[in-house]
Amino acid sequence: MILFTAVALGTFILMEGITWCTHKYVMHGFGWYLHEDHHQPGYPHVFEKNDAFFVVFAVPSMTLFYFGIRPELNYLFFIGLGILMYGIAYFLIHDVLIHRRFNWFKNTQNRYLRGLRKAHKIHHKHLGKHDGECFGMLVVPLKYFKKPTWK
């Protein structure tokens, strides 16, 4: 069981790199059509075309769950679990904390969470698909976690 837990946690960690690459090269590349509305300020709809990327990541997870219990529980299930755990973290950080699609965690003073939000705001200052920065979700440059110094 320790091995299966390590597989799930390793997958969760690996998903940050996969997400970074997907965000930079797919969402800001050939998938810009689906991601573009996410970079438009004041987009008035509850759902965005960008939400289709949740399905892109959910399908492999569900497929791995299916094959991970046939004929008996195996490592594929735990890879799918790692993807699911990352998806839940992504939803809570990206949609809830950063973009405030739900009014939870509204007044957090946690330095790490504030740094994540700050880095993502820097990412969104670029309205086009080029010249982006801060493509990660849970791992962003340390400079965003430093307290501002006022003179």
Secondary structure per residue as TSV (DSSP state, phi and psi in degrees):
chain	resnum	aa	ss	phi	psi
A	1	M	-	360.0	-30.3
A	2	I	H	-63.3	-39.1
A	3	L	H	-62.7	-43.6
A	4	F	H	-64.2	-38.5
A	5	T	H	-64.4	-41.8
A	6	A	H	-63.6	-38.3
A	7	V	H	-63.2	-45.6
A	8	A	H	-63.0	-46.8
A	9	L	H	-67.4	-39.1
A	10	G	H	-62.4	-40.0
A	11	T	H	-63.8	-43.5
A	12	F	H	-55.8	-47.6
A	13	I	H	-65.1	-43.5
A	14	L	H	-61.5	-32.0
A	15	M	H	-62.2	-27.4
A	16	E	H	-62.7	-43.7
A	17	G	H	-66.8	-41.3
A	18	I	H	-63.6	-41.3
A	19	T	H	-64.9	-43.0
A	20	W	H	-58.6	-49.6
A	21	C	H	-63.9	-42.1
A	22	T	I	-63.6	-43.1
A	23	H	I	-63.7	-45.9
A	24	K	I	-72.9	-45.5
A	25	Y	I	-99.8	-21.6
A	26	V	I	-102.5	-58.0
A	27	M	I	-64.0	-38.1
A	28	H	I	-98.4	17.9
A	29	G	I	-125.1	-122.1
A	30	F	I	-68.5	-16.2
A	31	G	T	-94.4	12.9
A	32	W	H	-57.3	-32.8
A	33	Y	H	-54.0	-39.9
A	34	L	H	-82.6	-26.3
A	35	H	H	-93.9	-19.1
A	36	E	G	-57.3	-44.0
A	37	D	G	-63.4	-23.2
A	38	H	G	-68.1	-23.5
A	39	H	G	-96.6	4.2
A	40	Q	S	-94.1	123.1
A	41	P	T	-64.0	140.1
A	42	G	T	70.1	25.1
A	43	Y	-	-56.6	121.1
A	44	P	-	-82.1	-3.2
A	45	H	-	-95.9	154.0
A	46	V	S	-67.5	-40.8
A	47	F	S	-107.7	149.3
A	48	E	-	-117.5	159.0
A	49	K	G	-60.0	-31.0
A	50	N	G	-57.4	-26.4
A	51	D	G	-63.6	-15.3
A	52	A	H	-61.8	-24.8
A	53	F	H	-67.3	-22.8
A	54	F	H	-61.9	-39.4
A	55	V	H	-67.6	-39.9
A	56	V	H	-55.9	-40.8
A	57	F	H	-85.1	-24.8
A	58	A	H	-74.8	-35.3
A	59	V	H	-60.5	-49.1
A	60	P	H	-61.0	-38.6
A	61	S	H	-62.1	-47.7
A	62	M	H	-64.0	-39.5
A	63	T	H	-63.4	-42.5
A	64	L	H	-66.2	-36.6
A	65	F	H	-60.1	-45.9
A	66	Y	H	-60.2	-51.1
A	67	F	H	-77.6	-14.3
A	68	G	T	-82.1	-4.4
A	69	I	T	-117.8	5.0
A	70	R	S	-119.7	128.0
A	71	P	S	-78.1	-15.9
A	72	E	S	-147.8	167.0
A	73	L	-	-54.4	128.6
A	74	N	-	-142.7	-178.0
A	75	Y	H	-62.1	-25.6
A	76	L	H	-60.7	-37.4
A	77	F	H	-57.9	-41.4
A	78	F	H	-78.3	-25.0
A	79	I	H	-66.6	-46.3
A	80	G	H	-58.8	-38.4
A	81	L	H	-65.0	-40.5
A	82	G	H	-62.4	-40.7
A	83	I	H	-64.7	-43.9
A	84	L	H	-61.3	-44.9
A	85	M	H	-60.6	-40.7
A	86	Y	H	-66.0	-39.7
A	87	G	H	-60.9	-40.4
A	88	I	H	-65.6	-44.6
A	89	A	H	-61.7	-41.7
A	90	Y	H	-60.3	-47.2
A	91	F	I	-58.7	-48.8
A	92	L	I	-65.3	-41.0
A	93	I	I	-77.3	-53.3
A	94	H	I	-74.8	-52.8
A	95	D	I	-82.8	-35.8
A	96	V	I	-88.7	-57.3
A	97	L	I	-73.2	-50.4
A	98	I	I	-78.5	-54.0
A	99	H	T	-93.7	-3.6
A	100	R	-	56.1	39.1
A	101	R	S	-70.3	-19.6
A	102	F	S	-131.9	150.0
A	103	N	S	-90.5	52.4
A	104	W	S	-106.1	163.7
A	105	F	S	49.2	31.5
A	106	K	T	-64.6	-39.5
A	107	N	T	-113.1	37.2
A	108	T	-	-67.2	139.6
A	109	Q	-	-111.2	8.4
A	110	N	-	-64.4	125.6
A	111	R	H	-61.7	-41.6
A	112	Y	H	-63.2	-48.2
A	113	L	H	-65.4	-37.6
A	114	R	H	-66.2	-36.5
A	115	G	H	-64.8	-41.3
A	116	L	H	-61.0	-44.1
A	117	R	H	-64.3	-42.0
A	118	K	H	-62.7	-45.3
A	119	A	H	-62.5	-39.3
A	120	H	H	-69.7	-34.9
A	121	K	H	-63.3	-38.0
A	122	I	H	-63.4	-40.4
A	123	H	H	-59.2	-40.2
A	124	H	H	-82.1	-5.3
A	125	K	T	-68.4	-19.3
A	126	H	-	-91.7	114.2
A	127	L	-	-85.5	-16.0
A	128	G	S	-98.8	179.8
A	129	K	S	-83.0	-13.6
A	130	H	S	-101.2	168.0
A	131	D	S	63.1	26.8
A	132	G	-	-78.4	165.0
A	133	E	-	-150.8	166.8
A	134	C	-	56.2	66.1
A	135	F	-	-87.6	-8.9
A	136	G	-	-78.3	172.7
A	137	M	S	-118.6	-49.0
A	138	L	S	-100.5	-21.7
A	139	V	-	-118.2	113.7
A	140	V	-	-131.1	163.7
A	141	P	-	-54.7	142.8
A	142	L	G	-59.0	-27.0
A	143	K	G	-59.6	-22.3
A	144	Y	G	-80.8	-9.2
A	145	F	G	-99.6	-7.7
A	146	K	S	-76.0	142.8
A	147	K	-	-71.9	141.1
A	148	P	-	-66.3	142.7
A	149	T	-	-103.2	125.2
A	150	W	-	-104.7	135.4
A	151	K	-	-112.4	360.0
